[in-house]
Amino acid sequence: MIVLIATDAWHPQINGVVRTLEALRRSLTERGVVVEFLTPEGFPSVAVPTYPGLRCAIPSGREIARRISRAAPDAVHVATEGPIGLAVRRYCLRRGIPFTTSFTTRFAEYISARVPVPVSWGYAVMRRFHSAASATMVSTPSLRSELEARGFANLCMWSRGVDTALFHPARAIRLDLPRPIFMNVGRIAVEKNLDAFLSLDLPGSKVVIGHGPQEAELRARYPEAHFLGAMSGETLASYLAAADVFVFPSLTDTFGIAQLEALSSGVPVAAFPVTGPQDVIGDAPVGALSDDLRQACLDALAVSRTACREHAIGFSWSRSAAQFLTNLKPVHVTAERAQLVKTSGMRAEVGGR
């Protein structure tokens, strides 16, 4: 089986969408599924206003068609709502090819935080985008309920996982900082609400790992905090395991994979009681959720690190991949499908590979 995934979020970006798609590919490959990505690579791009360092692809319809034809997919998934996603959506609709989408980013809130655009307008655009899909995958039950209340239809679950071998308590290194160490990992941007964390009166040290457009501003406003830059792989895992509490102040993340990575590392989570933390942590004794984030941080210090690790083990990428496959809609065996296969030079039997 060949699955084509269209995404505007791709390297050199480091974010939850990119990391999720990479983990999904690894798990699907283990199942014998071939994953082809249609990304911004090879297309001209422009800088995204208000977001230095982030670029937006300008895809051509002809090249989009060529790449899809070359892949000859058995199923198409549109992971993002940007120019790449829009172009693939348009291609599929014109040819009657079913496709699925996923709702992973609250663009309505992100845009409203930067420019004076009502959140309701953003959700109207998002709802229209996803309404054409055979199914729209969401990561948590609370997000599903919220989107249903906003008029989204054909929603289904696609949870997330964590690499428990990479993110492990045994990887912890010694950080020469006053304890306790309160840490955040992620993009340093206004939508991540890092002010709510960095402004807290907490003992010990505050550590931020990541890069983003708000970094210079926050470095200047909070000189006592330790900004360590972007990290990945074993380096990130070793620093994360060295923390005492992972602080997740975001009010807009739809899931927050970094929470699972912290828990897998034996680090409890302190967060607001919103979508994402409520689903990942809930009533489990692995963190503290409170509208008083300072109190949540202090309460999390008493949480068992062993309990955190055991909780994270229940989230596997294998199970996540299985959900994803179940949600896919196969490309119809039509003249269009036959042409895709012929053009790509691939031979396939009806119904699979």
URNOR-V969371 format. One line per field, one symbol per residue. ss: DSSP state (~ for helix, > for strand, _ for the rest). phi: phi as a letter, one per 40 degrees, with the letter a starting at -180 (. if undefined). A space follows every 50 residues. Layout:
# URNOR-V969371
ss: ???
phi: ???
This chain:
# URNOR-V969371
ss: _>>>>>_________~~~~~~~~~~~~~~~___>>>>>_____>>>>___ ____>>>>__~~~~~~~~~~~___>>>>____~~~~~~~~~~~~~____> >>____~~~~~~______~~~~~~~~~~~~~___>>>>__~~~~~~~~~_ ____>>>___________~~~_________>>>>>____~~~_~~~~~__ ____>>>>>_____~~~~~~~____>>_____~~~~~~~~~___>>>>__ ______~~~~~~~~___>>>>_____~~~~______>>>___~~~~~~~~ ____~~~~~~~~____~~~~~~~~~~~__>____~~~~~~~~~~____>_ _>_
phi: .bbcbcaccadccbacccccccccdccccccgccbbbbbcdgbcabccdg bdgbbbcbccdccdcccccccfccabbbcbbcdcccccdcdcccbgccab bbbbbccccccccbbcbddcccccccccdcccccabcbcacccccccdcc gcbfcacacbbacccccbdccdbcbcbdccbbbbbiccadccfcdccccc cbcgbbbbbibicccdcccccbcccbcbgcaafccdccccccccacbbcc bbccagddcccccccgbcbbaccbdhdcccbfcccbibbacccccccccc ccccccccccccdcbbcccccccdccccbccccbcccccdccccgcbacd gib
